């Protein structure tokens, strides 16, 4: 695997770090929401309980999605640090710049 010299790695790093900060904030807010649901003392009836259960399930799913996105961003930032960013993990070919612009965490070339 060779380092890509046709990419503005600083620009991709900035994009990824900006997205990482947004996701960190959303993870924090979602965890606070989940903690609020857990500590809910005003459950009066079964309808309230069902509503809280739905909110809890939705927030858990959202948290898992956000954590997966965070892992992808961290992997991309690690690849930038190692000099392997923009290289397909399957083929070793360069990932097209247009694909990286659309999805900065892309790991593979489409169709390979």
JOCORRA-V242781 format. One record per backbone hydrogen bond with DSSP energy under -1.0 kcal/mol. NH is the residue of the N-H (numbers start at 1). CO is the residue of the C=O. Records with the same first field share a line. If there is no record, write none. Layout:
BEGIN
NH: CO / CO
END
This chain:
BEGIN
9: 7
12: 8
13: 9
14: 10
15: 11
16: 12
17: 13
18: 14
19: 15
20: 16
21: 17
22: 18
23: 19
24: 20
25: 21
26: 22
27: 23
28: 24
29: 25
30: 26
31: 27
32: 28
33: 29
34: 30
35: 31
36: 32
37: 33
38: 34
39: 35
40: 37
49: 45
50: 46
51: 47
52: 48
53: 49
54: 50
55: 51
56: 52
57: 53
58: 54
59: 55
60: 56
61: 57
62: 58
63: 59
64: 60
65: 61
66: 62
67: 63
68: 64
69: 65
70: 66
71: 67
72: 68
73: 69
74: 70
75: 71
76: 72
77: 73
78: 74
79: 75
80: 76
81: 77
82: 78
83: 79
84: 79
87: 84
88: 93
89: 107
92: 88
95: 86
100: 96
101: 97
102: 98
103: 99
106: 103
112: 109
END
